[in-house]
Structures are given as structure tokens and as C-alpha cells.
Amino acid sequence: MAAALHLYKGGDASVALAAIEAQLAAGDTVTMALLHGAAKPMVPDTVRVHRVPEELSWEHLLEKIFAADHVVTW
């Protein structure tokens, strides 16, 4: 089981959602960081979502980046 982190800055989320669904189906733990006031896309409830920097500081985001097995930016 891998840990995936998605850094999302807004826009069309369809490709991100497809990737997230595939990761969840594989049993991965998925987290999404919303950057620069991005609106939260309709992700499954099992995806942990954090707003940066309102809920998660930049320092903690950096820690999550280094702890993740996969980091994807959208």
C-alpha cells in the first residue's frame, strides 16, 4: 500500500479524479492538498483533503511531500 499526495491548484479535475480512483482501487492512501484557494473537487470521502496554508502549513506540506511514495501536481 503506497501513500499518494496530490497537489491541486484548481482547474479541470477529471484526470486527477481518475488517477485518485485508480490509486484507491489499488489500496493506496490518498491525500490532496488544495493550493492557492483551489475549490475542492468531488473526491471520495476516503481522500484526506487539506487547504494550504489555512489548514496545513507550508512546512507540514513539505513533510508530507517527502513522506509520500507518489506526489502528483495538477
N, C-alpha and C positions, 0 to 999 in steps of 0.2 A: 504494500500500500504506500503510495507516494503522496507527498504534500505539494499541491499546486497553488500558486499565488497568481492572481490576475490583477494587473494594474489597469484600471479602466478610467479613461479621461472623457468619455462621452461618445456620442455618435451612434451609428448602427451597431447594435449588439448581437445581431443574428449569428455571426461567425463565432463570437465569444461564447454565446449560449450553446451552440453546437459542440464546441470544444469542452465546455463545462459538463454537459450531459454525458459525453464520452468518458470524461475523467471520473465522474460519479459512478457510471456503469462499471468502470474498472475497479471500483472500490477506493479510489483516491479521496483524500481530504482536500476540499477546495475552499479557498478564501479569496475574497475580492476586496481590493482597496479602491475606493472611489476618489479620484483625484480632481482637484480644481473645481469643486462643486458639481461634479457629474451627477446626473439623476440615476438612481438605482434602477437597473434593468430588472425584468421579471425573472429572477433566478430562483431555483428551487430553495425551499426552506432549509435544506441541509448545508447550503453555502453560507459561510460566515462573511458578513459584509461590514467593512469599516470605512468611515469617512475620514480622509486625511486632509488637514490636521485636526479637525474638530474632535474626532473620537480616538484617533490613533496618531501619535506624534510622528514626525519625520524620522526621528531616531528609532522608534519602535518599528516603523515600516522597514527601515534598513535592516534591522534584526530579522524581520520576517523574510526579507529577500534572501539573506544568507542562510536562513534555516530551511527554505523551501527547496524541494527537489526540482521543480519546474517553475519558472517565472515567465509570464507572458504579458506583453503590453498591448493595449487596444486603444 
